[in-house]
Amino acid sequence: MDGKKRLTEEELAEGLRSLPGWTVEEGKRIVKKYLFPTFPDAIRFVDRVAELAEEHNHHPFIAIDYRKVTLRLTTWRAGGLTALDLASAEAYDRLAP
């Protein structure tokens, strides 16, 4: 799949099957909440996400609420979700303990 081409609903549904916990928000973003044992653990995760996002030049929306981190992904230049969002979600899941 092309990282700049918007996914069809079928492609998105197929991609999300292998990404437990990720859900579609308003048809334009995918979102997942991670819960960590401590606040410093949550911040370490966010630091790792930031490094990976910078490497791939594809940055998530990040919300930090004490031990809970919420990531939201979309591809602005495509006007919705692309394979790049699914690949990023998979990479971020690998960073979580």
N, C-alpha and C positions, 0 to 999 in steps of 0.2 A: 504494500500500500504506500502511496505517496504521502509524504509528511506535510505537503501543502494543500492536498485535495481533501475537501470535507468528506467525512465518512457518511455513508448512508445509514439509515436506522438499523438495517440488518448487519452491516459491518460493525457498527458500534456495539450492538447486542452481542455479536460473536466475540468481539474483543474483550468485553466486560466479563464474559464467562470465566476467563482465567485470571480475573482481578477481583478477588473477594473483598467486599467492603466498599468498593467504588460504586457510586450511583450517579445517575444523570440528574442535573439540576437545570431546570428551565429549558431543557433541550439544547443548551449551549455550552455547558460545562460538566466536567465530572468532578466529584468531590469525595473525599475520604477523611474521616477523623481518626487520629491515632491517640491512644492514651498511654502515658508513660508513668513509671513508678515515682519519679521525682521531677521537679521543675528543671534541674540541671540536665537530666536525661532528655527532656523535651527540647531544650535549647541545643544540646549536642546534635540531635536529629535535624533540627532546623539548619544548623551550620553545615551539616553534610548535604542536605537538600540544596542549600544555596550554592555550594561548591559545584555540585553536579549540574544544577540549572545553568550556572555561568559557563561551564564547559560546553554545554549543548546549546547555549543561547536560546533557551526556552524556559521561561520563569513562571512558577506558579504563584497564585495568590496564597499567602500564608497568614493564618490567624493563630495566635498563641494565647491560650486561656489556661494559665497555670500549668497543669500537666497534660492538657489536651492540645494537640496541634491539628488544625484543619488545613488541608491542601485543596485548592481548586485549580483545575487546568482547562484551558481553552487555547485555540490558535487564532489570534486576532486577525492576522492577514488572510485567513481562510474564512473568517466569519463563523466559526464554529469548531467542532471537534475534528481532529485529524489523527492519523496513525502516530504522529509525534506525541500527542497527548497520551495515547495508550502506552507507548514505549516509555514515556516519562513516568507514568503511574507505576508501571512494572519496576522501573529502576528505583523509585522511591520506596516501594514495598521491600525491596532487597536491602535497603538501608536501615529499615526498622528492625529492632531486635525481635 
